[in-house]
Amino acid sequence: MKTSNIFSIKKLFLIVAFSLIGLQLQAQGKVEFEEVSFNFGDIKEENGPVTHIFKFKNSGNAPVKLTSVKASCGCTTPKWTQDPVLPNKDGEITVSYNPKKRPGAFTKTITVRSTGDPELTVLRISGKVSPSPKGPKDIYPMEIGNLRFKTTYISFGKVFHDQSDTSSTVLYNQGSQPIKIDMEATKLPKHLTMTSESDVVEPNKTLRLSFKYDAAEKADWGYVFDHFKLVTNDAEDAEKRINVSAHIQENFSEVEASTAPKITFSELRHNFGDVAPRSKNHTMFKITNEGESVLLIRKTKASCGCTATKPNKTVLKAGESTEIEVTYTAGSHPGNVKKSLTVICNDPKQPETTLWIEGNIKEGGK
């Protein structure tokens, strides 16, 4: 009898236990979105961010919580219901998309994770961004006083040493008064000339300035830089700095390759190893002409932190050599350093050579 009662009690316990487990298994939140994708259609960039709300309902029998909501890019910003959503109650995810500087069609995803069923849901937004109309600030980004410039850096690129090249920039008057360009007071480098159809820029109008660069007049080699002040009667910043650059190269079109000079170096790279802070370090690069005709060393130019002496000889007959002494003055900060020295010559196959010096500045001068 006692055994039978014990068995009945155990059986009852198991039934209750399994029932509770079953109830726990059945008690689960269920996330049901009204929609999982949304198309904004055509949107204008100038109108700024657009927003859509994805709504969902917990159709389960237990609370559900959104544990993670992540967008596929930083241009999409989600906000969502933070508290647990009770059964038969609603929650939402607000998604914003910023179209700034993102013209054209787009599709972005938002990955949602929850404690309910399903554990993972992927939402999608899409649309097409119409770019903002370009205004003066976009077309003429450089601003000096009441004048805006398409560029204040006139780059002529490669120019042969015996030729000239042209370039231009456009000015826009964003002020309310006409601005006069004082051509006579504007002091240009001797190798640069400037022309324009007018010397006055009317309000909300443009004026093109054209430039001609005479490399023969410049009489230099390699990358060269100049600047000048464009003088105006602008009430703000009347003198406006304009920068000019060119890469002057030798014209080898009439040089016979078989009889041309040929430059060689004792080494292209020198490593000083460990050097003390603020110390001066010296090395020599030997240059030899292994060609048939005279080698002319046009120019040597060291990068910041280095000085290079002019070669003892800049005119080398076939078989002759010379040396360039390079001095590197170490800085005060420890670490590896790398500096360059450019050698320009009349070797048509190797008109510009970059030599490198390296070193390691020791910490504390040890």
KOLNU-501689 format. One record per residue (C-alpha): residue number from 1; residue in one letter; x, y, z. Coordinates in pm, 1 decimal. Example, Ala and Ser with C-alpha at 12.3 -4.5 7.8 and 13.67 -1.06 7.14 Angstrom:
BEGIN
+-----+----+----------+----------+----------+
:   i : aa :       px :       py :       pz :
+-----+----+----------+----------+----------+
:   1 :  A :   1230.0 :   -450.0 :    780.0 :
:   2 :  S :   1367.0 :   -106.0 :    714.0 :
+-----+----+----------+----------+----------+
//
This chain:
BEGIN
+-----+----+----------+----------+----------+
:   i : aa :       px :       py :       pz :
+-----+----+----------+----------+----------+
:   1 :  M :      0.0 :      0.0 :      0.0 :
:   2 :  K :    274.7 :    237.2 :     94.5 :
:   3 :  T :    463.5 :    145.5 :   -220.2 :
:   4 :  S :    157.8 :    222.3 :   -432.6 :
:   5 :  N :    113.5 :    563.1 :   -271.6 :
:   6 :  I :    476.5 :    651.5 :   -325.0 :
:   7 :  F :    448.4 :    552.5 :   -690.7 :
:   8 :  S :    135.2 :    765.1 :   -733.6 :
:   9 :  I :    302.4 :   1068.2 :   -577.7 :
:  10 :  K :    605.4 :   1033.8 :   -807.7 :
:  11 :  K :    377.9 :    998.4 :  -1107.9 :
:  12 :  L :    182.8 :   1307.7 :  -1010.1 :
:  13 :  F :    507.3 :   1502.7 :   -961.5 :
:  14 :  L :    631.8 :   1406.1 :  -1305.1 :
:  15 :  I :    302.4 :   1504.9 :  -1465.1 :
:  16 :  V :    310.8 :   1846.2 :  -1299.5 :
:  17 :  A :    676.6 :   1898.4 :  -1386.8 :
:  18 :  F :    629.7 :   1813.8 :  -1752.8 :
:  19 :  S :    321.1 :   2032.4 :  -1765.7 :
:  20 :  L :    517.7 :   2327.9 :  -1632.2 :
:  21 :  I :    795.6 :   2263.4 :  -1882.6 :
:  22 :  G :    537.5 :   2247.7 :  -2160.2 :
:  23 :  L :    387.3 :   2577.0 :  -2051.2 :
:  24 :  Q :    732.9 :   2734.7 :  -2044.2 :
:  25 :  L :    808.8 :   2603.5 :  -2390.0 :
:  26 :  Q :    479.2 :   2734.0 :  -2521.9 :
:  27 :  A :    519.7 :   3077.5 :  -2358.2 :
:  28 :  Q :    713.8 :   3277.4 :  -2619.6 :
:  29 :  G :    696.9 :   3619.2 :  -2774.2 :
:  30 :  K :    638.1 :   3642.2 :  -3148.1 :
:  31 :  V :    753.4 :   3938.8 :  -3356.0 :
:  32 :  E :    530.0 :   4020.5 :  -3653.2 :
:  33 :  F :    623.6 :   4326.3 :  -3862.7 :
:  34 :  E :    359.2 :   4500.2 :  -4070.7 :
:  35 :  E :    622.0 :   4523.9 :  -4345.7 :
:  36 :  V :    987.6 :   4430.5 :  -4379.3 :
:  37 :  S :   1076.9 :   4664.6 :  -4666.9 :
:  38 :  F :   1002.3 :   5022.7 :  -4761.8 :
:  39 :  N :   1082.9 :   5230.1 :  -5070.7 :
:  40 :  F :   1117.6 :   5604.9 :  -5020.3 :
:  41 :  G :   1089.7 :   5659.2 :  -5395.1 :
:  42 :  D :   1260.9 :   5970.3 :  -5532.0 :
:  43 :  I :   1404.1 :   6194.5 :  -5260.6 :
:  44 :  K :   1590.1 :   6522.9 :  -5294.8 :
:  45 :  E :   1932.7 :   6555.0 :  -5140.3 :
:  46 :  E :   1870.3 :   6915.2 :  -5035.4 :
:  47 :  N :   1565.6 :   6813.6 :  -4826.7 :
:  48 :  G :   1784.4 :   6626.1 :  -4579.9 :
:  49 :  P :   1724.1 :   6294.6 :  -4397.9 :
:  50 :  V :   1409.4 :   6088.3 :  -4459.0 :
:  51 :  T :   1244.4 :   5865.9 :  -4198.3 :
:  52 :  H :   1021.6 :   5558.4 :  -4192.6 :
:  53 :  I :    871.3 :   5366.6 :  -3899.6 :
:  54 :  F :    860.7 :   4985.8 :  -3910.8 :
:  55 :  K :    583.7 :   4872.8 :  -3672.6 :
:  56 :  F :    557.9 :   4527.3 :  -3521.6 :
:  57 :  K :    320.7 :   4341.9 :  -3290.3 :
:  58 :  N :    397.1 :   4082.2 :  -3027.4 :
:  59 :  S :    149.0 :   3810.7 :  -3123.8 :
:  60 :  G :    300.4 :   3560.7 :  -2878.9 :
:  61 :  N :    209.6 :   3480.4 :  -2519.9 :
:  62 :  A :    523.0 :   3617.2 :  -2349.6 :
:  63 :  P :    701.7 :   3953.7 :  -2350.5 :
:  64 :  V :    954.0 :   4011.8 :  -2628.1 :
:  65 :  K :   1255.3 :   4244.7 :  -2630.4 :
:  66 :  L :   1462.3 :   4375.9 :  -2919.4 :
:  67 :  T :   1820.9 :   4298.0 :  -2823.4 :
:  68 :  S :   2001.9 :   4446.7 :  -3124.6 :
:  69 :  V :   1916.2 :   4672.2 :  -3419.7 :
:  70 :  K :   2209.0 :   4738.3 :  -3656.5 :
:  71 :  A :   2214.4 :   4926.8 :  -3987.3 :
:  72 :  S :   2438.1 :   4824.8 :  -4277.1 :
:  73 :  C :   2599.8 :   5170.5 :  -4298.2 :
:  74 :  G :   2645.2 :   5489.4 :  -4101.3 :
:  75 :  C :   2409.9 :   5676.1 :  -4336.0 :
:  76 :  T :   2117.9 :   5483.4 :  -4182.0 :
:  77 :  T :   2025.5 :   5555.8 :  -3819.5 :
:  78 :  P :   1777.6 :   5330.8 :  -3633.2 :
:  79 :  K :   1590.8 :   5396.4 :  -3307.9 :
:  80 :  W :   1367.1 :   5134.3 :  -3148.8 :
:  81 :  T :   1143.3 :   5040.0 :  -2858.6 :
:  82 :  Q :   1375.5 :   4966.0 :  -2567.6 :
:  83 :  D :   1131.9 :   4816.4 :  -2314.8 :
:  84 :  P :    993.7 :   4461.9 :  -2342.9 :
:  85 :  V :    677.6 :   4449.6 :  -2555.1 :
:  86 :  L :    394.6 :   4262.3 :  -2383.8 :
:  87 :  P :    172.2 :   4010.8 :  -2567.7 :
:  88 :  N :    -71.2 :   4178.9 :  -2812.2 :
:  89 :  K :    113.9 :   4509.6 :  -2775.4 :
:  90 :  D :    301.3 :   4704.7 :  -3040.8 :
:  91 :  G :    659.3 :   4820.8 :  -3084.1 :
:  92 :  E :    840.9 :   5010.4 :  -3354.5 :
:  93 :  I :   1175.3 :   5076.8 :  -3520.1 :
:  94 :  T :   1234.3 :   5424.4 :  -3663.1 :
:  95 :  V :   1485.0 :   5430.9 :  -3949.0 :
:  96 :  S :   1638.9 :   5751.8 :  -4089.8 :
:  97 :  Y :   1847.3 :   5776.6 :  -4407.7 :
:  98 :  N :   2075.9 :   6074.6 :  -4476.2 :
:  99 :  P :   2106.0 :   6139.9 :  -4853.4 :
: 100 :  K :   2380.8 :   6403.0 :  -4822.0 :
: 101 :  K :   2648.4 :   6343.2 :  -5088.3 :
: 102 :  R :   2487.1 :   6007.8 :  -5179.2 :
: 103 :  P :   2321.0 :   6060.2 :  -5519.3 :
: 104 :  G :   2159.8 :   5770.6 :  -5703.5 :
: 105 :  A :   1976.2 :   5453.0 :  -5609.7 :
: 106 :  F :   2032.9 :   5291.7 :  -5270.4 :
: 107 :  T :   1930.3 :   4983.0 :  -5074.5 :
: 108 :  K :   2019.6 :   4948.5 :  -4706.9 :
: 109 :  T :   1946.5 :   4678.8 :  -4450.8 :
: 110 :  I :   1866.5 :   4685.4 :  -4080.0 :
: 111 :  T :   1932.0 :   4361.9 :  -3891.3 :
: 112 :  V :   1696.4 :   4308.9 :  -3596.1 :
: 113 :  R :   1755.5 :   4053.6 :  -3320.5 :
: 114 :  S :   1499.8 :   3973.3 :  -3050.0 :
: 115 :  T :   1416.3 :   3732.7 :  -2768.2 :
: 116 :  G :   1109.2 :   3619.5 :  -2960.7 :
: 117 :  D :   1032.1 :   3430.1 :  -3276.8 :
: 118 :  P :   1195.8 :   3487.4 :  -3516.7 :
: 119 :  E :   1521.2 :   3568.2 :  -3344.0 :
: 120 :  L :   1648.8 :   3754.1 :  -3651.7 :
: 121 :  T :   1465.3 :   3977.0 :  -3899.9 :
: 122 :  V :   1619.8 :   4181.9 :  -4182.5 :
: 123 :  L :   1444.6 :   4506.5 :  -4276.3 :
: 124 :  R :   1522.0 :   4691.5 :  -4598.6 :
: 125 :  I :   1490.7 :   5050.2 :  -4713.2 :
: 126 :  S :   1549.0 :   5171.7 :  -5067.1 :
: 127 :  G :   1503.9 :   5474.9 :  -5286.3 :
: 128 :  K :   1673.0 :   5708.8 :  -5529.3 :
: 129 :  V :   1844.7 :   6033.3 :  -5432.7 :
: 130 :  S :   1827.7 :   6327.8 :  -5671.6 :
: 131 :  P :   2144.1 :   6534.9 :  -5618.7 :
: 132 :  S :   2118.8 :   6893.6 :  -5503.7 :
: 133 :  P :   2154.6 :   7155.9 :  -5775.2 :
: 134 :  K :   2511.2 :   7282.3 :  -5773.0 :
: 135 :  G :   2550.2 :   7641.3 :  -5661.5 :
: 136 :  P :   2842.9 :   7886.0 :  -5662.5 :
: 137 :  K :   2987.7 :   7735.2 :  -5343.8 :
: 138 :  D :   3005.4 :   7394.6 :  -5514.2 :
: 139 :  I :   3139.0 :   7515.7 :  -5849.2 :
: 140 :  Y :   3379.8 :   7773.6 :  -5702.0 :
: 141 :  P :   3488.2 :   7620.2 :  -5369.9 :
: 142 :  M :   3778.4 :   7854.8 :  -5288.6 :
: 143 :  E :   3669.8 :   8175.4 :  -5114.9 :
: 144 :  I :   3884.1 :   8486.1 :  -5063.7 :
: 145 :  G :   3685.8 :   8789.8 :  -4960.4 :
: 146 :  N :   3390.3 :   8843.3 :  -5195.5 :
: 147 :  L :   3550.2 :   8642.7 :  -5475.0 :
: 148 :  R :   3514.7 :   8268.4 :  -5511.0 :
: 149 :  F :   3762.0 :   8072.1 :  -5727.8 :
: 150 :  K :   3733.2 :   7747.8 :  -5915.0 :
: 151 :  T :   4090.1 :   7702.4 :  -5792.6 :
: 152 :  T :   4360.7 :   7924.4 :  -5648.0 :
: 153 :  Y :   4626.9 :   7670.7 :  -5749.0 :
: 154 :  I :   4730.4 :   7698.5 :  -6113.7 :
: 155 :  S :   4902.8 :   7371.5 :  -6203.3 :
: 156 :  F :   5063.2 :   7349.5 :  -6546.2 :
: 157 :  G :   5180.0 :   6991.0 :  -6504.0 :
: 158 :  K :   5462.2 :   6883.4 :  -6734.6 :
: 159 :  V :   5618.0 :   7162.2 :  -6941.8 :
: 160 :  F :   5923.3 :   7113.0 :  -7167.1 :
: 161 :  H :   6209.9 :   7346.4 :  -7087.2 :
: 162 :  D :   6197.9 :   7518.7 :  -7427.5 :
: 163 :  Q :   5820.2 :   7548.8 :  -7455.1 :
: 164 :  S :   5522.5 :   7719.0 :  -7289.1 :
: 165 :  D :   5185.9 :   7604.1 :  -7159.3 :
: 166 :  T :   4851.9 :   7759.7 :  -7067.8 :
: 167 :  S :   4600.2 :   7718.4 :  -6787.7 :
: 168 :  S :   4315.1 :   7916.0 :  -6633.4 :
: 169 :  T :   4082.6 :   7964.6 :  -6340.7 :
: 170 :  V :   3735.1 :   8116.5 :  -6305.0 :
: 171 :  L :   3632.9 :   8383.2 :  -6054.1 :
: 172 :  Y :   3280.7 :   8437.1 :  -5919.3 :
: 173 :  N :   3169.2 :   8757.5 :  -5748.1 :
: 174 :  Q :   2943.9 :   8661.2 :  -5458.6 :
: 175 :  G :   2926.0 :   9019.4 :  -5331.2 :
: 176 :  S :   2685.9 :   9301.4 :  -5409.3 :
: 177 :  Q :   2940.7 :   9535.9 :  -5572.0 :
: 178 :  P :   3153.2 :   9503.3 :  -5888.6 :
: 179 :  I :   3511.1 :   9395.7 :  -5818.5 :
: 180 :  K :   3794.9 :   9531.0 :  -6030.7 :
: 181 :  I :   4109.3 :   9331.1 :  -6104.0 :
: 182 :  D :   4410.7 :   9563.1 :  -6101.9 :
: 183 :  M :   4623.9 :   9409.4 :  -6376.5 :
: 184 :  E :   4903.2 :   9665.4 :  -6341.0 :
: 185 :  A :   4935.4 :   9637.4 :  -5963.5 :
: 186 :  T :   4937.5 :   9256.6 :  -5979.6 :
: 187 :  K :   5306.7 :   9165.0 :  -5989.5 :
: 188 :  L :   5351.3 :   8838.7 :  -6176.9 :
: 189 :  P :   5668.0 :   8627.9 :  -6198.8 :
: 190 :  K :   5854.9 :   8714.7 :  -6519.1 :
: 191 :  H :   5776.5 :   8378.0 :  -6678.1 :
: 192 :  L :   5399.9 :   8414.4 :  -6623.4 :
: 193 :  T :   5148.6 :   8626.7 :  -6813.8 :
: 194 :  M :   4780.7 :   8679.6 :  -6729.1 :
: 195 :  T :   4493.7 :   8783.9 :  -6956.1 :
: 196 :  S :   4114.8 :   8815.1 :  -6930.1 :
: 197 :  E :   3826.4 :   8950.9 :  -7136.8 :
: 198 :  S :   3756.0 :   9213.0 :  -6871.3 :
: 199 :  D :   3908.4 :   9350.9 :  -6555.0 :
: 200 :  V :   3574.6 :   9376.4 :  -6371.2 :
: 201 :  V :   3368.0 :   9097.5 :  -6216.7 :
: 202 :  E :   3004.8 :   9202.3 :  -6179.7 :
: 203 :  P :   2795.7 :   9076.3 :  -5883.8 :
: 204 :  N :   2680.5 :   8715.2 :  -5931.6 :
: 205 :  K :   2888.4 :   8693.9 :  -6250.4 :
: 206 :  T :   3207.0 :   8510.2 :  -6345.6 :
: 207 :  L :   3536.3 :   8601.9 :  -6508.1 :
: 208 :  R :   3798.6 :   8367.7 :  -6651.4 :
: 209 :  L :   4165.5 :   8445.0 :  -6590.7 :
: 210 :  S :   4402.0 :   8280.8 :  -6840.7 :
: 211 :  F :   4771.3 :   8222.3 :  -6774.0 :
: 212 :  K :   5070.2 :   8141.5 :  -6994.2 :
: 213 :  Y :   5379.7 :   7978.6 :  -6845.4 :
: 214 :  D :   5711.4 :   8028.0 :  -7030.0 :
: 215 :  A :   5947.9 :   7752.6 :  -6913.7 :
: 216 :  A :   6245.2 :   7897.6 :  -7104.2 :
: 217 :  E :   6201.0 :   8225.6 :  -6917.0 :
: 218 :  K :   6175.6 :   8040.7 :  -6586.2 :
: 219 :  A :   6512.0 :   7870.7 :  -6655.3 :
: 220 :  D :   6467.9 :   7602.9 :  -6391.0 :
: 221 :  W :   6420.9 :   7228.2 :  -6372.3 :
: 222 :  G :   6195.3 :   6975.7 :  -6201.0 :
: 223 :  Y :   5902.1 :   7068.8 :  -5980.4 :
: 224 :  V :   5897.1 :   7444.6 :  -5932.5 :
: 225 :  F :   5656.2 :   7662.8 :  -5738.0 :
: 226 :  D :   5566.2 :   8031.7 :  -5742.9 :
: 227 :  H :   5293.5 :   8253.1 :  -5606.2 :
: 228 :  F :   5163.7 :   8603.5 :  -5657.1 :
: 229 :  K :   4900.9 :   8837.4 :  -5513.1 :
: 230 :  L :   4602.6 :   8913.3 :  -5735.0 :
: 231 :  V :   4528.8 :   9277.8 :  -5653.5 :
: 232 :  T :   4162.8 :   9387.4 :  -5650.1 :
: 233 :  N :   3945.6 :   9661.1 :  -5503.4 :
: 234 :  D :   3749.4 :   9406.7 :  -5298.8 :
: 235 :  A :   3646.0 :   9548.3 :  -4962.4 :
: 236 :  E :   3755.2 :   9218.6 :  -4804.5 :
: 237 :  D :   4099.2 :   9064.8 :  -4866.7 :
: 238 :  A :   4183.7 :   9289.2 :  -5159.6 :
: 239 :  E :   4506.5 :   9096.3 :  -5232.2 :
: 240 :  K :   4437.9 :   8731.5 :  -5305.8 :
: 241 :  R :   4718.1 :   8475.0 :  -5312.2 :
: 242 :  I :   4742.2 :   8252.7 :  -5620.2 :
: 243 :  N :   4982.6 :   7955.6 :  -5623.5 :
: 244 :  V :   5151.6 :   7831.7 :  -5940.8 :
: 245 :  S :   5341.4 :   7510.8 :  -6014.4 :
: 246 :  A :   5497.7 :   7330.5 :  -6308.0 :
: 247 :  H :   5712.9 :   7025.5 :  -6370.5 :
: 248 :  I :   5981.1 :   7144.4 :  -6609.8 :
: 249 :  Q :   6138.0 :   6862.5 :  -6809.5 :
: 250 :  E :   6401.5 :   6856.4 :  -7079.7 :
: 251 :  N :   6287.4 :   6818.0 :  -7438.2 :
: 252 :  F :   6476.7 :   6516.0 :  -7573.9 :
: 253 :  S :   6289.7 :   6496.9 :  -7905.8 :
: 254 :  E :   6604.9 :   6571.4 :  -8107.0 :
: 255 :  V :   6854.7 :   6372.6 :  -7897.9 :
: 256 :  E :   7015.7 :   6065.5 :  -8054.9 :
: 257 :  A :   6976.4 :   5784.6 :  -7800.1 :
: 258 :  S :   7287.0 :   5594.0 :  -7911.9 :
: 259 :  T :   7518.9 :   5886.0 :  -7840.8 :
: 260 :  A :   7339.2 :   6027.1 :  -7537.0 :
: 261 :  P :   7500.2 :   6062.1 :  -7193.8 :
: 262 :  K :   7429.6 :   5795.6 :  -6932.0 :
: 263 :  I :   7424.4 :   5874.6 :  -6561.6 :
: 264 :  T :   7516.3 :   5616.2 :  -6296.1 :
: 265 :  F :   7545.6 :   5641.0 :  -5917.4 :
: 266 :  S :   7770.3 :   5470.2 :  -5664.5 :
: 267 :  E :   7451.8 :   5392.6 :  -5468.5 :
: 268 :  L :   7088.3 :   5497.1 :  -5478.3 :
: 269 :  R :   7029.2 :   5458.4 :  -5106.5 :
: 270 :  H :   7242.5 :   5525.4 :  -4799.2 :
: 271 :  N :   7155.8 :   5420.8 :  -4443.9 :
: 272 :  F :   7327.4 :   5606.2 :  -4158.7 :
: 273 :  G :   7207.7 :   5348.5 :  -3906.3 :
: 274 :  D :   7164.3 :   5486.4 :  -3553.9 :
: 275 :  V :   7221.0 :   5861.2 :  -3523.6 :
: 276 :  A :   7208.9 :   6094.3 :  -3224.3 :
: 277 :  P :   6935.7 :   6358.7 :  -3196.0 :
: 278 :  R :   7030.9 :   6692.9 :  -3357.6 :
: 279 :  S :   7351.0 :   6543.3 :  -3498.6 :
: 280 :  K :   7491.1 :   6621.8 :  -3843.6 :
: 281 :  N :   7555.7 :   6318.8 :  -4064.3 :
: 282 :  H :   7746.5 :   6322.4 :  -4392.4 :
: 283 :  T :   7773.7 :   6094.2 :  -4692.3 :
: 284 :  M :   7887.1 :   6115.2 :  -5055.7 :
: 285 :  F :   7712.6 :   6000.7 :  -5373.6 :
: 286 :  K :   7943.1 :   5947.1 :  -5669.9 :
: 287 :  I :   7809.5 :   6027.8 :  -6017.7 :
: 288 :  T :   7968.0 :   5889.6 :  -6336.3 :
: 289 :  N :   7893.3 :   5951.1 :  -6703.7 :
: 290 :  E :   7899.5 :   5613.8 :  -6879.7 :
: 291 :  G :   7752.3 :   5752.3 :  -7201.3 :
: 292 :  E :   7900.4 :   5886.6 :  -7523.1 :
: 293 :  S :   7829.8 :   6260.0 :  -7499.2 :
: 294 :  V :   7858.1 :   6525.4 :  -7228.9 :
: 295 :  L :   7647.3 :   6477.0 :  -6915.5 :
: 296 :  L :   7501.8 :   6797.4 :  -6772.4 :
: 297 :  I :   7387.3 :   6791.4 :  -6412.0 :
: 298 :  R :   7105.8 :   7042.6 :  -6428.1 :
: 299 :  K :   6994.8 :   7055.3 :  -6064.4 :
: 300 :  T :   7015.7 :   6883.9 :  -5725.9 :
: 301 :  K :   6739.3 :   6936.1 :  -5472.6 :
: 302 :  A :   6722.1 :   6790.6 :  -5120.6 :
: 303 :  S :   6408.0 :   6737.4 :  -4915.0 :
: 304 :  C :   6348.7 :   6908.8 :  -4581.7 :
: 305 :  G :   6613.4 :   6822.6 :  -4323.2 :
: 306 :  C :   6890.0 :   6767.7 :  -4578.3 :
: 307 :  T :   7137.7 :   6985.6 :  -4760.2 :
: 308 :  A :   7327.0 :   6884.2 :  -5071.4 :
: 309 :  T :   7634.9 :   7062.6 :  -5197.5 :
: 310 :  K :   7658.2 :   7145.2 :  -5563.3 :
: 311 :  P :   7870.6 :   6881.2 :  -5740.0 :
: 312 :  N :   8235.6 :   6972.0 :  -5791.2 :
: 313 :  K :   8168.1 :   6937.9 :  -6161.8 :
: 314 :  T :   7832.6 :   6978.8 :  -6336.2 :
: 315 :  V :   7969.2 :   6903.0 :  -6684.9 :
: 316 :  L :   8102.3 :   6548.6 :  -6720.8 :
: 317 :  K :   8265.8 :   6416.9 :  -7033.5 :
: 318 :  A :   8239.2 :   6047.9 :  -7116.2 :
: 319 :  G :   8394.6 :   5844.7 :  -6834.1 :
: 320 :  E :   8426.2 :   6136.6 :  -6591.9 :
: 321 :  S :   8289.1 :   6139.7 :  -6236.8 :
: 322 :  T :   8196.4 :   6386.1 :  -5963.8 :
: 323 :  E :   8054.5 :   6372.2 :  -5612.4 :
: 324 :  I :   7764.6 :   6523.1 :  -5421.7 :
: 325 :  E :   7802.4 :   6565.3 :  -5046.8 :
: 326 :  V :   7478.4 :   6525.6 :  -4852.8 :
: 327 :  T :   7434.8 :   6639.7 :  -4493.7 :
: 328 :  Y :   7140.9 :   6522.3 :  -4286.2 :
: 329 :  T :   7063.8 :   6709.4 :  -3964.0 :
: 330 :  A :   6875.2 :   6476.5 :  -3731.3 :
: 331 :  G :   6570.6 :   6600.9 :  -3546.5 :
: 332 :  S :   6500.5 :   6563.5 :  -3177.2 :
: 333 :  H :   6226.8 :   6298.9 :  -3198.8 :
: 334 :  P :   6338.2 :   5932.4 :  -3196.0 :
: 335 :  G :   6245.0 :   5693.1 :  -3474.3 :
: 336 :  N :   6318.1 :   5599.4 :  -3833.4 :
: 337 :  V :   6362.7 :   5878.0 :  -4088.9 :
: 338 :  K :   6378.1 :   5881.3 :  -4466.8 :
: 339 :  K :   6484.1 :   6178.4 :  -4680.4 :
: 340 :  S :   6533.8 :   6226.3 :  -5052.0 :
: 341 :  L :   6766.9 :   6402.4 :  -5293.2 :
: 342 :  T :   6662.0 :   6459.7 :  -5654.3 :
: 343 :  V :   6925.7 :   6480.9 :  -5928.3 :
: 344 :  I :   6818.2 :   6621.7 :  -6266.3 :
: 345 :  C :   7038.9 :   6576.1 :  -6573.2 :
: 346 :  N :   7031.8 :   6550.2 :  -6953.9 :
: 347 :  D :   7028.7 :   6169.0 :  -6970.5 :
: 348 :  P :   6713.6 :   6103.3 :  -7180.7 :
: 349 :  K :   6660.2 :   5761.9 :  -7021.5 :
: 350 :  Q :   6709.1 :   5882.3 :  -6664.1 :
: 351 :  P :   6649.8 :   6258.7 :  -6649.5 :
: 352 :  E :   6544.1 :   6254.9 :  -6283.0 :
: 353 :  T :   6684.7 :   6025.0 :  -6014.3 :
: 354 :  T :   6577.0 :   6012.9 :  -5651.4 :
: 355 :  L :   6849.3 :   5922.1 :  -5402.3 :
: 356 :  W :   6746.5 :   5816.1 :  -5052.4 :
: 357 :  I :   6908.8 :   5851.1 :  -4713.6 :
: 358 :  E :   6775.9 :   5672.7 :  -4406.7 :
: 359 :  G :   6855.7 :   5651.8 :  -4039.8 :
: 360 :  N :   6724.0 :   5584.0 :  -3693.7 :
: 361 :  I :   6730.2 :   5869.3 :  -3443.7 :
: 362 :  K :   6817.9 :   5721.0 :  -3106.0 :
: 363 :  E :   6610.2 :   5803.3 :  -2804.1 :
: 364 :  G :   6771.6 :   6040.9 :  -2557.4 :
: 365 :  G :   7090.4 :   6060.4 :  -2759.0 :
: 366 :  K :   7213.3 :   5726.3 :  -2625.7 :
+-----+----+----------+----------+----------+
//
